[in-house]
Amino acid sequence: MIETRLLHQFIAVAEELHFNRAAQRLHMAQPPLSQAIRRLEHEIGAPLFERTNRCVSLTPAGTDFLATARKVLRLLDEGVEQTRRVAQGIEGHLTLTFINIAPYDALLGALQRFRSAFPAISFTMREATTQEQVEALEHGRAELGFMRPPGRTAPELRFESILREPIMIGLPATHPLACNEIIPLAALRDDAFVSSPRHLGQGFHDQLVQLCAAAGFIPRIAQQARQLQTLVALVASGFGAALLPASLAQEGRKDVVFRPIQVNAPDALRHVELLMAWNSHSPCPIRDKLIDEVRDAMASPPLIET
């Protein structure tokens, strides 16, 4: 393997076409420089210079290698500079995973400001369920995730609450209780419910079951769907009621109504959090800068009310 030091020495001789001047330029003695060039020629297997008592000139192979040496050193310098920029968190790539974050203007604003501040950072954005995000963070397939509280975590994952909102009931607009301003959850004990599968979001799923248990019944799940927006569509189609984050009420559908629920349960059970999560065992300066941006934007997480 040819050392970069040899490349610098070769370029100096090729540009000066004089070993003494090249040695002075490199702040070294002439004999070691001549030995270094012979070693380089030996490694390449071809003479790079024509040497006479009167002058030094490049051979055709030397002329070709000069372009190669300059290109190699330029690429190395560019690579070192890029590595520095990545280490400083001003260049690189981030993979973000998220549940539906469209209703969260403060979070979207933080992402937009970050992209404007660091245009050299590229993104891969992947919508995924909470459990899928946990697995992606565990296995290094994502740097940062935005999710509901998971049921299962790993010790290397860190979770930070960035927003808290009430859980509401979504009903078809034709439901007999749709006109009520507040709906006792116990009044829906005989209704069918729609929900996301437990294995895709165990923490949030179990929280909803516990809410119903606090109201005195176990919900009868008639249909399941991966995405909460799909659950809203199922509610509109009459498949059942759905316990959902209040942010979904902002979509303004006319075929579904969202109402606050009345249930004798702890406040923590009646609200759901949006979490920011990352793998603390995987250092990533770029990700950490984005985490700080989100923290600043969500310093006082708004409580979404209706």
Secondary structure, DSSP 8 states (H G I E B T S, - for coil): ---HHHHHHHHHHHHH--HHHHHHHTTS-HHHHHHHHHHHHHHHTS--EEE-SS-EEE-HHHHHHHHHHHHHHHHHHHHHHHHHHHHTTSSEEEEEEES--TT-HHHHHHHHHHHHH-TTEEEEEEE--HHHHHHHHHTTS-SEEEE---SS--TTEEEEEEEEEEEEEEEETTSTTTT-SSEEGGGGTTSEEEE--GGG-HHHHHHHHHHHHHTT---EEEEE-SSHHHHHHHHHTTS-BEEEEGGGGGG--SSEEEEEEE-S--HHHHEEEEEEEEETTS--HHHHHHHHHHHHHTSS--B---
